Amino acid sequence: MGGPLRRRPVVGIGSDTLLLQAGRTPTDPAGLDALVAEHHAFCPDGIDQGLPAEEYRAGLAAQQPDRGVWAFWWD
């Protein structure tokens, strides 16, 4: 991963979860789409089995810059 997931501090880890300190979320539609694609490539379960991609994207857009957490989980 060479995008926003790169070098994000780990704030929590479990046997099937990873919490990363959120980076600055892009504000433009293309940047948000790229971030969702990177999240999906890293952890497909969060979108395939969780929120629909549009809701996931809206949640990322609503986060305060550098104040949120990106949560990833695997079955």
C-alpha positions in Angstrom: 0.0 0.0 0.0 1.5 3.3 -1.0 -1.4 5.6 -0.2 -3.0 6.9 3.0 -2.7 3.6 4.9 1.1 3.8 4.7 2.7 4.7 8.0 -0.5 5.2 9.9 0.1 4.6 13.7 -1.5 1.5 15.1 -3.9 2.4 18.0 -5.3 -1.1 18.5 -4.8 -4.7 17.4 -6.7 -7.9 18.0 -6.7 -11.4 16.6 -8.9 -10.3 13.7 -8.9 -6.5 14.0 -6.6 -3.6 13.3 -7.2 0.1 14.3 -5.1 2.7 12.7 -5.1 6.4 13.5 -6.9 8.0 10.6 -4.9 10.2 8.2 -6.2 13.3 6.6 -9.2 12.3 4.6 -9.3 13.6 1.0 -12.2 16.1 0.4 -12.5 15.6 -3.4 -14.6 12.8 -4.8 -11.7 11.2 -6.7 -9.5 11.2 -3.5 -12.3 9.6 -1.5 -12.9 7.0 -4.1 -9.1 6.2 -4.1 -9.2 5.9 -0.3 -12.2 3.6 -0.3 -10.5 1.4 -3.0 -7.3 1.3 -0.8 -9.3 0.3 2.3 -11.1 -2.4 0.3 -7.9 -3.7 -1.2 -6.4 -4.0 2.3 -9.5 -5.3 4.0 -12.4 -6.3 1.7 -14.5 -7.6 4.6 -15.2 -4.1 5.9 -17.0 -3.2 2.7 -18.1 -6.6 1.3 -19.6 -7.7 4.6 -20.1 -4.3 6.3 -21.4 -1.0 5.1 -22.2 -0.5 1.4 -19.3 1.4 -0.3 -21.3 4.6 -0.5 -22.0 4.6 3.2 -18.4 3.7 4.0 -17.3 6.6 1.8 -19.7 9.0 3.5 -18.4 7.9 6.9 -14.8 8.6 5.9 -15.7 12.0 4.5 -17.4 12.9 7.8 -14.4 12.2 10.0 -12.5 15.1 11.5 -9.0 15.4 10.0 -6.4 13.4 11.9 -8.9 12.7 14.8 -10.6 9.5 13.7 -9.7 5.8 13.6 -9.8 3.5 10.7 -11.1 0.1 11.8 -10.3 -3.0 9.8 -11.6 -6.5 10.6 -11.3 -10.0 9.0 -13.3 -13.2 9.5 
